[in-house]
């Protein structure tokens, strides 16, 4: 019989039974404070939220360790916008999550307003003028509904194509966007700036993010930086004192072979543009089967060597993030546990499928101790 170890919100040190090699249920006792307490002088510590995380053990872990959340799917266009043109917006599920988080003093980051995926087809159909108005209406509707309740938004998600090949013109960002995007097909590369200008006008106080993955690849990072720099420079040339795009979200879906120096170079590249550089979707997968780790409830028991390797990566990453605390606002995990993770087969999270803390968890608690072992 497996025993789950649950963490409750108490004003005392929390005790877990784990071994130094990371297997649960051992006799060695190690003490730790909540992650949000450990990192209170550095940055917010976040996780995703799903309907299943609003009850029981998941909610206990969430409210204990995290002070910011991102809805995994419930604020994406296809979750909020009507399925057919002219229908009603669907606020109930996202509002319920927002209210629960407010009751627990947890900040909510909005994800996402404009994306090529999970968007009703009608929004990118019609003439360029119609599609443009669809975008403007959607952003205005969502930001008006959540104004004052959400502190930051991913305005545009994953506009740059997945891979930039060697030899391509990294500065010519307009020719490096995803051509399969319905927004790009209707509006061209200008849709990115339109989205941010619409969001800034709709809610001047909220922080606006561009969010993407593979940005530890320096070619893609260079293209993305060129895009953001051009848009921000044009906006400031009009007499605005702040950036139009406030921050970059590094999705940080990494594996065991991620190069820490590449992550460092990416942080420095975007920080050099005057941006906040947040870690928006962090997980570290251990392995995949057949080249894929996607799908839930596929987690398996990690070998001690695998758990140790994963812990070392998390430790190196968090030492790096702490080093750049002046530029990082939040570090958000993309999943609570290995069983519910979108990359479950890769066992990428801090807690295993029984919600026991892994070596990876303790690597985040004390990176230096993990690196010394």
For each residue, the residues with C-beta under 8 A, 3 or more apart:
1:
2: 354
3: 25 354
4: 57 354 355 356
5: 16 17 24 354 355 356 357
6: 57 60 61 355
7: 14 16 34 60 61 64 65 357
8: 14 60 64
9: 34 60 63 64
10: 14
11:
12:
13: 31 32 33
14: 7 8 10 31 32 33 34 64
15: 29 30 31
16: 5 7 29 30 32 356 357
17: 5 24 25 26 27 28 29
18: 22 23 24 25 26 28 30 356 357 358 359 362
19: 22 23 26 28
20: 28 373
21: 304 307 308 359
22: 18 19 302 304 307 308 311 358 359 360 362
23: 18 19 26 304 307
24: 5 17 18 352 354 356 357 358
25: 3 17 18 356
26: 17 18 19 23
27: 17
28: 17 18 19 20
29: 15 16 17
30: 15 16 18 362
31: 13 14 15
32: 13 14 16 38 362 365 366
33: 13 14 37 38
34: 7 9 14 37 38 64 65
35: 38 39 45 65 66 364 365
36: 39 40 44 45 65 66 67
37: 33 34 40
38: 32 33 34 35 365
39: 35 36 42 43 44 45 322 331
40: 36 37
41: 325
42: 39 321 322 325 328
43: 39 278 321 325 328 329 330 331
44: 36 39 67 68 107 329 330 331 332
45: 35 36 39 65 66 67 68 330 331 332 333
46: 66 67 68 69 70 109 330 331 332 333
47: 53 62 65 66 69 70 332 333 334 335 336
48: 53 69 70 71 72 332 333 334 335 336
49: 53 54 62 69 70 71 72 74 97 101
50: 53 71 72 73 74 340
51: 54 74 93 97
52: 55 58 340
53: 47 48 49 50 58 59 62 336
54: 49 51 58 59 96 97 100
55: 52 58 59
56: 59 60
57: 4 6 60 61 355
58: 52 53 54 55 61 62 336 355
59: 53 54 55 56 62 63 100
60: 6 7 8 9 56 57 63 64
61: 6 7 57 58 64 65 336 351 355
62: 47 49 53 58 59 65 66 69 104 106 336
63: 9 59 60 66 104 106
64: 7 8 9 14 34 60 61
65: 7 34 35 36 45 47 61 62
66: 35 36 45 46 47 62 63 69 106 333
67: 36 44 45 46 105 106 107
68: 44 45 46 106 107 108 109 330 332
69: 46 47 48 49 62 66 97 101 106 107 108 109 332
70: 46 47 48 49 108 109 110 111 280 281 332
71: 48 49 50 74 75 94 97 108 110 111
72: 48 49 50 111 334 342
73: 50 76 79 118
74: 49 50 51 71 79 80 93 94 97
75: 71 79 80 94 110 111 112 142
76: 73 79 80 111 112 115 118 119
77: 80 81 112 113 114 115 118 119 120 123 138
78: 81 83 118 119 120
79: 73 74 75 76 90 93 94 118
80: 74 75 76 77 89 90 91 94 142
81: 77 78 89 90 119 120 123 138
82: 85 86 87 88 89 90 120
83: 78 87 120
84: 87 120 122
85: 82 122
86: 82
87: 82 83 84
88: 82
89: 80 81 82 141 142 145
90: 79 80 81 82 93 94
91: 80 94 95 145
92: 95 96
93: 51 74 79 90 96 97
94: 71 74 75 79 80 90 91 97 98
95: 91 92 98 99
96: 54 92 93 99 100
97: 49 51 54 69 71 74 93 94 100 101 108
98: 94 95 101 102 108 146 149 150
99: 95 96 102 103
100: 54 59 96 97 103 104
101: 49 69 97 98 104 106 107 108
102: 98 99 105 106 108 149
103: 99 100
104: 62 63 100 101
105: 67 102
106: 62 63 66 67 68 69 101 102
107: 44 67 68 69 101 151
108: 68 69 70 71 97 98 101 102 149 150 151
109: 46 68 69 70 150 151 152 153 154 280 330 332
110: 70 71 75 113 142 146 150 152 153 154 206
111: 70 71 72 75 76 153 154 157 211
112: 75 76 77 115 153 154 155 156 157 211
113: 77 110 138 139 142 143 153 154 155 156 195 199
114: 77 119 135 138 139 155 156 157 183 191 195
115: 76 77 112 118 119 156 157 158
116: 119 158 159 178 180 181 182 183 184
117: 158
118: 73 76 77 78 79 115
119: 76 77 78 81 114 115 116 123 124 182
120: 77 78 81 82 83 84 123
121: 124 125 182
122: 84 85 125 134
123: 77 81 119 120 131 134 135 138 182
124: 119 121 131 134 181 182 183 185 186
125: 121 122 130 131 182
126: 130 131 134 186
127: 130 131
128: 131 132 186 187
129: 132 133
130: 125 126 127 133 134
131: 123 124 125 126 127 128 134 135 182 183 186 187
132: 128 129 135 136 186 187 194
133: 129 130 136 137
134: 122 123 124 126 130 131 137 138
135: 114 123 131 132 138 139 183 187 191 194 195 198
136: 132 133 139 140 194 198
137: 133 134 140 141
138: 77 81 113 114 123 134 135 141 142
139: 113 114 135 136 142 143 155 195 198 199 202
140: 136 137 143 144 198 202
141: 89 137 138 144 145
142: 75 80 89 110 113 138 139 145 146
143: 113 139 140 146 147 153 199 202 203 206
144: 140 141 147 202 203
145: 89 91 141 142
146: 98 110 142 143 149 150
147: 143 144 202 203 206
148: 205
149: 98 102 108 146
150: 98 108 109 110 146 153 206
151: 107 108 109 206 207
152: 109 110 206 207 208 209 246 247 329
153: 109 110 111 112 113 143 150 199 206 207 208 209
154: 109 110 111 112 113 157 209 210 211 249 280
155: 112 113 114 139 195 196 199 208 209 210 245
156: 112 113 114 115 159 192 195 196 210 211
157: 111 112 114 115 154 211 212
158: 115 116 117 178 211 212 213
159: 116 156 177 178 181 184 191 192 210 212 227
160: 164 173 176 177 178 212 220 223 224 227
161: 164 176 177 178 179
162: 178 214
163: 214 217 220
164: 160 161 168 170 176 217 219 220 222 223
165: 168 219
166: 219
167:
168: 164 165 176 219
169: 172 175 176
170: 164 176 219 222 223 226
171: 222 223 226
172: 169 175 176 226
173: 160 176 177 189 223 224 226 227 230
174: 177 188 189
175: 169 172
176: 160 161 164 168 169 170 172 173 223
177: 159 160 161 173 174 181 184 189 192
178: 116 158 159 160 161 162 181 184
179: 161 184 185
180: 116 184 185
181: 116 124 159 177 178 184 185 191
182: 116 119 121 123 124 125 131 185 186
183: 114 116 124 131 135 186 187 191
184: 116 159 177 178 179 180 181 187 188 189 191
185: 124 179 180 181 182
186: 124 126 128 131 132 182 183 191
187: 128 131 132 135 183 184 190 191 194
188: 174 184 191
189: 173 174 177 184 192
190: 187 193 194
191: 114 135 159 181 183 184 186 187 188 194 195
192: 156 159 177 189 195 196 210 227 231
193: 190 196 197 231 234 244
194: 132 135 136 187 190 191 197 198
195: 113 114 135 139 155 156 191 192 198 199
196: 155 156 192 193 199 200 208 210 231 244 245
197: 193 194 200 201 235 244
198: 135 136 139 140 194 195 201 202
199: 113 139 143 153 155 195 196 202 203 206 208
200: 196 197 203 204 208 244
201: 197 198 204
202: 139 140 143 144 147 198 199
203: 143 144 147 199 200 206
204: 200 201
205: 148
206: 110 143 147 150 151 152 153 199 203
207: 151 152 153 246 247 276 329
208: 152 153 155 196 199 200 244 245 246 247
209: 152 153 154 155 245 246 247 248 249 278 280
210: 154 155 156 159 192 196 224 227 228 245 247 248 249
211: 111 112 154 156 157 158 248 249 251 280 281
212: 157 158 159 160 215 220 224 248 249 250 251
213: 158 251 252 253 281
214: 162 163 217 220 251
215: 212 220 221 224 248 250 251 266
216: 221 250 252 254 258 259 262 263 266
217: 163 164 214 220 221 262
218: 221 222 262 265 266 269
219: 164 165 166 168 170 222 223
220: 160 163 164 212 214 215 217 223 224
221: 215 216 217 218 224 225 265 266 269 270
222: 164 170 171 218 219 225 226 269
223: 160 164 170 171 173 176 219 220 226 227
224: 160 173 210 212 215 220 221 227 228 248
225: 221 222 228 229 269 270 273
226: 170 171 172 173 222 223 229 230
227: 159 160 173 192 210 223 224 230 231
228: 210 224 225 231 232 245 248 270 273 275
229: 225 226 232 233 273
230: 173 226 227 233 234
231: 192 193 196 227 228 234 235 244 245
232: 228 229 235 236 243 244 245 273 274
233: 229 230 236 237
234: 193 230 231 237 238
235: 197 231 232 238 240 243 244
236: 232 233 239 240 241 242 243
237: 233 234
238: 234 235
239: 236
240: 235 236 244
241: 236
242: 236 246
243: 232 235 236 246 274 275
244: 193 196 197 200 208 231 232 235 240
245: 155 196 208 209 210 228 231 232 248 275
246: 152 207 208 209 242 243 275 276
247: 152 207 208 209 210 275 276 277 278 329
248: 209 210 211 212 215 224 228 245 270 275 276 277 278
249: 154 209 210 211 212 278 279 280 281
250: 212 215 216 263 266 267 277 278 279 280
251: 211 212 213 214 215 280 281 334
252: 213 216 263 279 280 281 282 283 317
253: 213 281 282 283 285 334 343 348
254: 216 258 282 283 284 285 313 317
255: 258 284 285 286 346
256: 284 285 286 309 310 313
257:
258: 216 254 255 262 263 284 313
259: 216 262 263
260: 263 264 316 317 320
261: 264 265
262: 216 217 218 258 259 265 266
263: 216 250 252 258 259 260 266 267 317 320
264: 260 261 267 268 320
265: 218 221 261 262 268 269
266: 215 216 218 221 250 262 263 269 270 277
267: 250 263 264 270 271 277 320 324 327 328
268: 264 265 271 272
269: 218 221 222 225 265 266 272 273
270: 221 225 228 248 266 267 273 275 277
271: 267 268 274 275 277 324 327
272: 268 269
273: 225 228 229 232 269 270
274: 232 243 271
275: 228 243 245 246 247 248 270 271 327
276: 207 246 247 248 327 328 329
277: 247 248 250 266 267 270 271 324 327 328
278: 43 209 247 248 249 250 328 329 330 331 332
279: 249 250 252 282 321 328 330 331 332
280: 70 109 154 209 211 249 250 251 252 330 332
281: 70 211 213 249 251 252 253 332 334
282: 252 253 254 279 317 331 332 333 334
283: 252 253 254 333 334 335 341 343 346 348 349
284: 254 255 256 258 310 313 314 317 348 360
285: 253 254 255 256 288 293 343 345 346 347 348
286: 255 256 302 306 307 309 310 346 347 348
287: 293 306 345 346 347
288: 285 291 292 293 345 346
289: 292 293 345
290:
291: 288
292: 288 289 295 345
293: 285 287 288 289 298 343 344 345 346 348
294: 342 343 345
295: 292 298 342 343 344 345
296: 339 340 341 342 344
297: 339 340 344 353
298: 293 295 344 345
299: 338 339 341 344 345 347 352 353
300: 345 347
301:
302: 22 286 306 307 310 347 352 358
303: 306 307
304: 21 22 23 307 308
305: 308 309
306: 286 287 302 303 309 310 347
307: 21 22 23 286 302 303 304 310 311 358 359 360
308: 21 22 304 305 311 312 359
309: 256 286 305 306 312 313
310: 256 284 286 302 306 307 313 314 347 358 359 360 363
311: 22 307 308 314 315 358 359 360 362 363 370
312: 308 309 315 316 363 370 371
313: 254 256 258 284 309 310 316 317
314: 284 310 311 317 318 350 360 363 364 367 370
315: 311 312 318 319 363 364 367 368 370 371
316: 260 312 313 319 320 367 371
317: 252 254 260 263 282 284 313 314 320 321
318: 314 315 321 322 331 363 364 367
319: 315 316 322 323 367 368 371
320: 260 263 264 267 316 317 323 324
321: 42 43 279 317 318 324 325 328 331
322: 39 42 318 319 325 367
323: 319 320
324: 267 271 277 320 321 327 328
325: 41 42 43 321 322 328
326:
327: 267 271 275 276 277 324
328: 42 43 267 276 277 278 279 321 324 325 331
329: 43 44 152 207 247 276 278
330: 43 44 45 46 68 109 278 279 280
331: 39 43 44 45 46 278 279 282 318 321 328
332: 44 45 46 47 48 68 69 70 109 278 279 280 281 282
333: 45 46 47 48 66 282 283 336 349 350
334: 47 48 72 251 253 281 282 283 341 342 348
335: 47 48 283 338 340 341 342 343 348 349
336: 47 48 53 58 61 62 333 340 341 349 350 351 355
337: 340 341 349 350 351 352 353 354 355
338: 299 335 341 344 347 348 349 351 352 353
339: 296 297 299 344 352 353 354
340: 50 52 296 297 335 336 337 344
341: 283 296 299 334 335 336 337 338 344 346 347 348 349
342: 72 294 295 296 334 335
343: 253 283 285 293 294 295 335 346 348
344: 293 295 296 297 298 299 338 339 340 341 347
345: 285 287 288 289 292 293 294 295 298 299 300
346: 255 283 285 286 287 288 293 341 343
347: 285 286 287 299 300 302 306 310 338 341 344 352
348: 253 283 284 285 286 293 334 335 338 341 343
349: 283 333 335 336 337 338 341 352 358 360
350: 314 333 336 337 357 358 360 361 364
351: 61 336 337 338 355 356 357 358 361
352: 24 299 302 337 338 339 347 349 355 356 358
353: 297 299 337 338 339
354: 2 3 4 5 24 337 339
355: 4 5 6 57 58 61 336 337 351 352
356: 4 5 16 18 24 25 351 352
357: 5 7 16 18 24 350 351 361 362
358: 18 22 24 302 307 310 311 349 350 351 352 361 362
359: 18 21 22 307 308 310 311 362 363 370
360: 22 284 307 310 311 314 349 350 363 364
361: 350 351 357 358 364 365
362: 18 22 30 32 311 357 358 359 365 366 369 370
363: 310 311 312 314 315 318 359 360 366 367 370
364: 35 314 315 318 350 360 361 367
365: 32 35 38 361 362
366: 32 362 363 369 370
367: 314 315 316 318 319 322 363 364 370 371
368: 315 319 371 372
369: 362 366 372 373
370: 311 312 314 315 359 362 363 366 367 373
371: 312 315 316 319 367 368
372: 368 369
373: 20 369 370
